[in-house]
Amino acid sequence: MSVSIGCGGNTRDLKGWVRAHLASLISALLLLACGIAAASAQNATPSSSYITPFPHGDRYQIRVIGDWLGAGLTAGLQDALKSEASLEVSDMSRSGYGLVRAEQNGLSAEAAKMVSGGSVHIAVFMMGMNDRISIRIAAGNVQPGSAEWKELYGKEAERLIKQLRHAGVAVYWVGLPPMSNPGLNEFVAGLNDTVRQAVYLNGAKFVETSAGFTDQSGAYSAWGADISGQTKRLREGDGAGLTQAGYRKIASFVEISIRRDLAQARSQRNIPLAGDEEEQARVVPSSAHNSPAKSAAVEGAKPGLGAATGWKPETASGRPDAAAKVATAGAKAEAPAAPDPARRDQAAFAEAGNQSGEYILAELGNGLTSIAVITPVGDLSMREIQRQTPLADRLYFKVLSRGEALPAKEGRADDFRWHGEETTQSQ
């Protein structure tokens, strides 16, 4: 259809065509915007944590994938995480695995299996010892260690990482330790640089291990400190393999990264409560009443706080705050209105919380309150009858606030007491 712009009837035809197609054009733009928003919502990460906060069956499945170094890493990681009942570490390593070897097809199949099943949450990679070979392309063979070889190797690593990250699997790529052979050590250092870049660019995490297997000058060392600090042999006689203590040390590096991300994931499980103000008030105190006076009234309902003990908030200067006085006065004025079921539930919650420990409330706004509970360590049956220790007598207050030294145990290095009289009497 052609439209000419001119005078008379042609102008009227143009206006009529615009009016007839304007509604269709707006509808098309709206549908396009909705499609983009839906696609963005599908690709959005449901949580800000690196590891999913809600694993299937509330149990995290960890898979270790590597070459002939992978089996030892699996054993070390199982020992490092044996205290975590919610973690299960399994070995999917093969001695011939590599990113540029014929066994790469098996590696891709294992990754596809993890993605399709949806039951794997964490993947730990450690490989590269079998990849010191040329890569065949149409123009010929690319020699290992060259710039073109590193570029091709990085693309293979990226493809594998993207496949797992797109499925929501947390990927940890463990760097190879230094080698005693200078040529092999140079190759491993370049390999680590290539993989590190691919890992960082694709949203995964690289675990550094080199510093744990070198001496003070940064050179290769077969001996070093194990996880307990004792000097032990960490490398095998060939200068490439690791001993049991060496694998356990590498696993400790991975353990630190996984535990840190697991802590963040578990913190994401504390989601805001659903429901109206009355429902939230039965669970979280002060959620339905956000005004300062009403919040102070709830504080006054707690045993040991408020008007019952004469406690008043103070400013940094040590003088009672004027606003706090008004809030306290408002609390006293509203205290008689206790028949409200929400207030009664709040007071019951406060009383129950103080029986087994201390709790700290903080207003988050929008009707939400965070609760931190501090309970004494000891026999559960004794917690109810334990008396609260005054703040000035608590150990952490003495050490961290007052700077007092802990009493030395007898015979310890910091025990400077004279035992001459005791020795004379014993003789």
Secondary structure, 3 states (H helix, E strand, C coil): CCCCCCCCHHHHHHHHHHHHHHHHHHHHHHHHHHHHHHHHHHHCCCCCCCCCCCCHHHCEEEEEEECCCHHHHHHHHHHHCCCCCCEEEEECCCCCCCCCCCCHHHHHHHHHHHHHHCCCCEEEEECCCCCCCCEEECCEEECCCCHHHHHHHHHHHHHHHHHHHHCCCEEEEECCCCCCCHHHHHHHHHHHHHHHHHHHHCCCEEECCHHHHECCCCCECCEEECCCCCEEECECCCCCCECHHHHHHHHHHHHHHHHHHHHHHHHCCCCCCCCCHHHHHCCCCCCCCCCHHHHHHHHHCCCCCHHHCCCCCECCCCCECHHHHHHHHHHHHHCCCCCCHHHHHHHHHHHHHHHHCEEEEEEEECCEEEEEEECCCCCHHHHHHCCCCCHHHCHHHHHHHCCCCCCCCCCCCCCCCCCHHHHHHHC
